[in-house]
Amino acid sequence: MIINIRMLLIMATAAAIFYYPSLLFAGAQGQEKGALFLSLQPYYYSTDQYFDEHGRLHDRGGTFTKFEVNPYLEYGLTDNETLTINIFYNWLTDDVSGRERQTQGLTDQEIGLQHRIATGVNGTIAIHGLMIIPTGYVLEDDPRLGYDCLGAEMSLLYGQSFQMFHKYGFVDLRLGYRDYFGYPSSQLRINTVLGYDISPGWQIFALGELQYGLKNGHEKQLSLGSSVQPDYRLLKVTIAARVHISKHYSLVAGGYKHVWGEETGGGGGGYVSLWYSN
């Protein structure tokens, strides 16, 4: 428990220092009225290890892999309100029992609305609310696509740009609380990123993401005699780069690692993403 509290405090301090606009969610600035942002992101994850309830890493006795396609949209409804839609389609494979099992389909989808509260020389402040919507998959599938449970999340965002060595960068923060209307644990979510322009057409990012379960969930028993584990904690670190390929299009590529967790997978992976903005 002491280690867990220390980890939470370290990430909260880092978030306060570094700030954050997620590469998958609207940053604090959002979109102006009529502005459109789209991204299409293929995403790969693989692990043959897991973190136990005390944060210790163990071999799984098999490999779990996920390939995900993630379309994402932001649209400026007004100068201060941005609609966000986040869609996920997964292909999952697990051979931990010596028999390969596969599942594919739409997992939980997210639709949200972001409101920009204030913008000035000291940065931008916004709030973002979203709904987590299951898509009718079968909870007994193995591997499972999600919790099959409605949820909601509310986040506070703060962003700021800076200039260093005659080049521009940004720092931003997202501090969120996610709650499910059912058995899964509520979560505190802290995301941070530091971005910097290394040349007119290139930008680099360093990201940290903490999903910190509050241990208030309860196991859901399934008809197959197994249960769904509702509580986990995860710290993920990502390094990524963005190249502008035209006025409207950018290409982003990155790699990430699960560096700490409880009752979740280890491992890591990578992704590429095509961005469009009008």
C-alpha positions in Angstrom: 0.0 0.0 0.0 2.9 2.4 0.8 4.4 1.8 -2.6 1.0 2.4 -4.3 0.5 5.7 -2.5 4.0 6.8 -3.4 3.5 5.9 -7.0 0.2 7.9 -7.1 1.9 10.9 -5.5 4.8 10.8 -7.9 2.5 10.7 -10.9 0.3 13.5 -9.5 3.4 15.7 -9.0 4.6 14.9 -12.5 1.2 15.8 -13.9 1.3 19.1 -12.1 4.8 19.9 -13.6 4.4 18.6 -17.1 0.7 19.1 -18.0 -1.0 17.1 -20.9 -2.9 16.9 -24.2 -3.5 13.3 -25.0 -2.6 12.0 -28.5 -6.0 10.3 -28.4 -8.2 12.9 -26.7 -8.8 16.6 -27.3 -6.2 18.7 -25.6 -7.2 21.6 -23.4 -7.5 23.9 -26.5 -10.1 21.8 -28.3 -11.4 22.8 -31.7 -12.8 26.1 -33.0 -16.3 26.2 -34.4 -16.5 24.1 -37.6 -13.0 22.8 -37.2 -12.5 19.0 -37.7 -9.8 16.7 -36.5 -9.6 13.0 -37.4 -7.1 10.3 -36.7 -6.9 6.6 -37.6 -4.6 4.6 -35.4 -3.6 0.9 -35.7 -2.2 -0.2 -32.3 -0.3 -3.3 -31.3 0.2 -4.7 -27.8 1.8 -8.0 -26.6 2.8 -9.5 -23.3 3.8 -12.8 -21.7 4.0 -11.3 -18.2 1.6 -9.9 -15.7 1.7 -7.7 -12.6 0.2 -9.3 -9.5 -1.8 -7.5 -6.8 1.4 -6.3 -5.1 3.0 -5.0 -8.3 5.3 -7.9 -8.8 6.0 -9.1 -12.4 5.4 -12.8 -13.3 5.4 -15.0 -16.4 1.9 -15.7 -17.7 2.7 -19.1 -19.2 1.5 -17.8 -22.6 1.2 -14.7 -24.7 -1.6 -12.2 -25.0 -1.7 -10.0 -28.0 -4.1 -7.2 -29.1 -4.3 -5.5 -32.5 -6.6 -2.5 -32.4 -7.9 0.0 -35.0 -8.9 3.2 -33.4 -10.7 6.0 -35.4 -11.0 9.2 -33.4 -12.9 12.5 -34.2 -13.0 16.0 -32.7 -15.5 18.5 -34.1 -15.9 22.1 -32.9 -19.6 22.7 -32.2 -18.8 26.2 -31.0 -15.6 28.1 -30.3 -15.7 26.6 -26.8 -17.4 23.2 -27.2 -15.8 20.2 -28.9 -17.5 16.9 -29.7 -15.3 13.9 -29.3 -15.9 10.3 -30.6 -13.5 7.5 -29.9 -14.1 4.1 -31.6 -12.2 0.9 -30.9 -12.2 -2.4 -32.9 -10.0 -5.2 -31.4 -8.5 -8.5 -32.4 -7.5 -10.4 -29.3 -5.4 -13.6 -29.0 -4.4 -15.5 -25.9 -2.6 -18.9 -25.6 -2.0 -18.9 -21.9 -3.7 -22.3 -21.4 -1.8 -24.0 -24.3 -4.8 -23.6 -26.5 -5.0 -20.4 -28.6 -8.3 -18.5 -28.2 -9.3 -15.5 -30.3 -12.0 -12.8 -30.0 -12.7 -9.8 -32.3 -15.2 -7.0 -32.4 -16.1 -3.6 -31.2 -15.2 -2.9 -27.6 -16.5 -0.1 -25.4 -16.9 3.2 -27.3 -16.5 6.7 -26.0 -18.5 9.8 -26.9 -17.8 13.1 -25.1 -18.2 16.9 -24.9 -15.4 19.2 -24.0 -15.9 22.8 -22.8 -13.1 25.4 -22.8 -13.4 27.5 -19.7 -10.6 30.0 -20.2 -7.7 30.8 -22.5 -4.9 33.3 -21.8 -1.2 33.9 -21.5 -1.1 31.5 -18.5 -2.6 28.7 -20.5 -6.0 27.0 -21.3 -8.4 25.3 -18.9 -11.1 23.0 -20.0 -13.4 20.2 -18.7 -14.3 17.1 -20.7 -17.1 14.7 -19.9 -17.6 11.4 -21.8 -19.8 8.3 -21.7 -18.4 4.8 -22.0 -20.8 2.6 -24.0 -20.6 -1.2 -24.5 -21.5 -2.5 -27.9 -23.3 -5.8 -27.2 -20.3 -8.2 -27.2 -20.6 -11.4 -25.1 -18.9 -11.0 -21.7 -18.2 -14.8 -21.5 -15.9 -14.5 -24.6 -12.3 -15.4 -23.9 -10.4 -13.2 -24.3 -13.0 -10.6 -23.2 -13.5 -7.3 -25.2 -14.6 -5.2 -22.2 -16.6 -4.9 -19.0 -20.0 -4.8 -20.8 -21.0 -2.0 -18.4 -21.9 1.6 -18.9 -19.5 4.2 -17.5 -18.8 7.9 -17.4 -15.7 10.0 -17.0 -15.1 13.7 -16.1 -11.7 15.3 -16.6 -10.0 18.7 -15.9 -7.5 19.8 -18.5 -4.8 22.4 -18.5 -2.5 23.3 -21.4 0.3 25.7 -22.1 2.8 26.3 -24.9 6.4 27.5 -24.5 9.5 28.5 -26.4 12.9 27.1 -25.8 16.1 27.4 -27.9 14.0 29.3 -30.5 11.7 26.4 -31.0 8.1 25.8 -29.7 6.7 23.1 -27.5 3.7 22.4 -25.3 2.9 20.9 -21.9 -0.5 19.8 -20.8 -2.4 17.9 -18.1 -5.5 15.7 -17.9 -6.8 14.7 -14.4 -9.9 12.5 -14.7 -12.2 10.4 -12.6 -13.9 7.4 -14.3 -16.9 5.6 -12.7 -18.7 2.5 -14.0 -22.4 1.9 -13.4 -21.9 -1.5 -12.0 -19.2 -3.9 -10.8 -15.9 -2.4 -12.2 -13.7 -0.3 -9.9 -13.7 3.5 -10.2 -10.4 4.9 -11.5 -8.3 8.0 -11.1 -6.7 8.8 -14.5 -3.7 11.1 -14.8 -2.2 11.7 -18.3 0.8 13.9 -19.0 2.7 14.8 -22.2 5.6 17.0 -23.2 5.9 18.0 -26.9 8.7 19.8 -28.7 9.3 20.9 -32.3 12.8 19.6 -33.2 12.4 21.0 -36.8 9.7 22.8 -38.8 8.2 19.5 -39.9 9.0 17.2 -36.9 7.7 17.1 -33.3 8.5 14.7 -30.5 6.4 13.6 -27.5 7.0 12.0 -24.1 3.8 10.7 -22.5 2.9 9.2 -19.2 -0.5 7.6 -18.4 -1.7 6.4 -15.0 -4.9 4.4 -14.6 -5.3 4.0 -10.8 -8.1 1.7 -9.7 -9.7 2.7 -6.4 -10.3 -0.9 -5.4 -14.1 -0.4 -4.9 -15.2 -2.9 -7.5 -16.4 -6.5 -7.0 -15.8 -9.6 -9.1 -18.5 -10.6 -11.6 -19.1 -14.3 -11.8 -19.7 -15.8 -15.3 -21.6 -18.8 -16.4 -18.4 -20.5 -17.5 -17.2 -20.7 -13.8 -14.7 -17.8 -14.2 -15.0 -14.3 -13.0 -14.1 -10.8 -14.3 -11.4 -9.0 -12.3 -12.7 -5.4 -11.8 -9.7 -3.8 -10.2 -6.3 -2.9 -11.8 -3.7 -0.2 -11.8 -1.4 0.7 -14.6 1.4 3.1 -15.4 2.3 3.4 -19.1 5.1 5.4 -20.7 5.2 6.4 -24.4 7.7 8.0 -26.7 6.4 9.2 -30.1 7.2 11.4 -33.1 5.1 13.4 -35.5 6.0 14.4 -39.1 3.9 16.9 -41.1 3.4 15.4 -44.6 1.1 18.2 -45.9 -0.9 21.2 -44.8 -3.7 18.9 -43.5 -2.1 15.6 -42.8 0.5 14.3 -40.2 1.9 10.9 -39.5 2.6 9.9 -35.9 4.5 6.8 -34.7 5.4 5.7 -31.2 6.3 2.9 -28.8 5.1 2.3 -25.2 5.9 0.1 -22.2 3.8 -0.9 -19.2 6.3 0.0 -16.5 4.2 -0.7 -13.4 0.9 -2.2 -12.5 -1.3 -4.3 -10.2 -3.5 -7.1 -11.5 -2.8 -6.2 -15.2 -0.5 -7.2 -18.0 3.1 -6.2 -18.5 4.7 -5.9 -21.9 4.2 -3.1 -24.4 3.9 -2.3 -28.1 3.6 0.4 -30.6 1.3 2.3 -33.0 1.1 4.5 -36.0 -1.5 7.2 -36.6 -2.6 9.3 -39.5 -3.9 12.7 -38.5 -6.1 15.0 -40.5 -7.2 18.6 -39.6 -9.1 21.1 -41.8 
